Amino acid sequence: MKIPALFFLFALWTSAASAQLDQILAPLPDTPAPTAPDQAAAPGGGADFTSVATVSAPAAKSVRNLTGDDLLNEIRKQLSAYFGLKGDLKLSFVRDWNPVPLSGKDFELTLTDYPADGITNAFMVSFKIESAGIEVGEWQIGLRAQLWQSVWVTQSSLDRGQALDRSMLNSQKIDVLRERQTLLSDDTDPDGYDVTQEIGPGVPISKQDVIERPVIHKGDVVDVVANEGLLDIRMKALALEDGSVNALIKMRNLDSSKEFNAQILNENEVRVHF
């Protein structure tokens, strides 16, 4: 009875071991392969792995915007220097300026075309802009301008032939671009001028309204100075014209009656240039 029992137990263990072995050796179920989360699909439906490694160069970041005030300020400085303007130049756009992004904190503006007629109350300019070594672009824009200068203005009416005096005038700032004639700036000494035509009160004085007061008059006999190297010649001559300081007037030699031009130095002397 003991032998059959042992045989039965051995058969049972063998059957269990075989079942575990079959379970271990059974084929694994099919599972889909994992897909990379950033993998891009190719036009044909498969995965394009080369697109994962391709990196585009980043665009330059905008550091600041070029505003209209920045632009006008730079144009104003360059126009003032180029034309040698005196006074306060004010500029505005004919059309609104849209801010332009710059890749650097600073910018360089180059005027490529100046107004042919100079600074008037409306004109065009052309320019280009660079920032951080990169050319931003080129533009042509219309501008309006005002040029405020301090000029002499009459306090009361002035008559033709009247000698100007500082006490008769006031200094006043005026937009000279609105005036058709060149005005007499207040850095000019008015005491050396005479009025050539009647001027009303409160009127800006133009250079056409006055004439420099003559220091030598027609018929005056004055000294003539002539220098050439070490040679210094002096003689007397007759003035044939009126003239102010630095003006060229016609003179006549008292001995030879020969006529010549000379530059007025003061009320007593003229100089001949060889």
ZITA-V989823 format. One record per residue. RES is the residue in three letters. SS is DSSP state (~ for helix, > for strand, _ for the rest). Layout:
<<RES,SS> <RES,SS>>
//
This chain:
<<MET,_> <LYS,~> <ILE,~> <PRO,~> <ALA,~> <LEU,~> <PHE,~> <PHE,~> <LEU,~> <PHE,~> <ALA,~> <LEU,~> <TRP,~> <THR,~> <SER,~> <ALA,~> <ALA,~> <SER,~> <ALA,~> <GLN,~> <LEU,~> <ASP,~> <GLN,~> <ILE,~> <LEU,~> <ALA,_> <PRO,_> <LEU,_> <PRO,_> <ASP,_> <THR,_> <PRO,_> <ALA,_> <PRO,_> <THR,_> <ALA,_> <PRO,_> <ASP,_> <GLN,_> <ALA,_> <ALA,>> <ALA,_> <PRO,_> <GLY,_> <GLY,_> <GLY,_> <ALA,>> <ASP,_> <PHE,_> <THR,~> <SER,~> <VAL,~> <ALA,~> <THR,_> <VAL,_> <SER,_> <ALA,_> <PRO,_> <ALA,_> <ALA,_> <LYS,_> <SER,_> <VAL,_> <ARG,>> <ASN,>> <LEU,>> <THR,_> <GLY,~> <ASP,~> <ASP,~> <LEU,~> <LEU,~> <ASN,~> <GLU,~> <ILE,~> <ARG,~> <LYS,~> <GLN,~> <LEU,~> <SER,~> <ALA,~> <TYR,~> <PHE,~> <GLY,_> <LEU,_> <LYS,_> <GLY,_> <ASP,>> <LEU,>> <LYS,>> <LEU,>> <SER,>> <PHE,>> <VAL,_> <ARG,_> <ASP,_> <TRP,_> <ASN,_> <PRO,_> <VAL,>> <PRO,>> <LEU,>> <SER,_> <GLY,_> <LYS,_> <ASP,_> <PHE,_> <GLU,>> <LEU,>> <THR,>> <LEU,>> <THR,>> <ASP,>> <TYR,_> <PRO,_> <ALA,_> <ASP,_> <GLY,_> <ILE,_> <THR,_> <ASN,_> <ALA,>> <PHE,>> <MET,>> <VAL,>> <SER,>> <PHE,>> <LYS,>> <ILE,>> <GLU,>> <SER,>> <ALA,_> <GLY,_> <ILE,>> <GLU,>> <VAL,>> <GLY,>> <GLU,>> <TRP,>> <GLN,>> <ILE,>> <GLY,>> <LEU,>> <ARG,>> <ALA,>> <GLN,>> <LEU,>> <TRP,>> <GLN,>> <SER,>> <VAL,>> <TRP,>> <VAL,>> <THR,>> <GLN,_> <SER,_> <SER,_> <LEU,>> <ASP,_> <ARG,_> <GLY,_> <GLN,_> <ALA,>> <LEU,_> <ASP,_> <ARG,~> <SER,~> <MET,~> <LEU,>> <ASN,>> <SER,>> <GLN,>> <LYS,>> <ILE,>> <ASP,>> <VAL,~> <LEU,~> <ARG,~> <GLU,_> <ARG,_> <GLN,_> <THR,_> <LEU,>> <LEU,_> <SER,>> <ASP,_> <ASP,_> <THR,_> <ASP,_> <PRO,~> <ASP,~> <GLY,~> <TYR,>> <ASP,>> <VAL,>> <THR,_> <GLN,_> <GLU,_> <ILE,>> <GLY,_> <PRO,_> <GLY,_> <VAL,_> <PRO,>> <ILE,_> <SER,>> <LYS,_> <GLN,_> <ASP,_> <VAL,>> <ILE,>> <GLU,>> <ARG,_> <PRO,_> <VAL,_> <ILE,>> <HIS,_> <LYS,_> <GLY,_> <ASP,_> <VAL,>> <VAL,>> <ASP,>> <VAL,>> <VAL,>> <ALA,>> <ASN,>> <GLU,>> <GLY,_> <LEU,_> <LEU,>> <ASP,>> <ILE,>> <ARG,>> <MET,>> <LYS,>> <ALA,>> <LEU,>> <ALA,>> <LEU,_> <GLU,_> <ASP,_> <GLY,>> <SER,_> <VAL,_> <ASN,_> <ALA,_> <LEU,>> <ILE,>> <LYS,>> <MET,>> <ARG,>> <ASN,>> <LEU,_> <ASP,_> <SER,_> <SER,_> <LYS,_> <GLU,>> <PHE,>> <ASN,>> <ALA,>> <GLN,>> <ILE,>> <LEU,_> <ASN,_> <GLU,_> <ASN,_> <GLU,>> <VAL,>> <ARG,>> <VAL,>> <HIS,_> <PHE,_>>
//
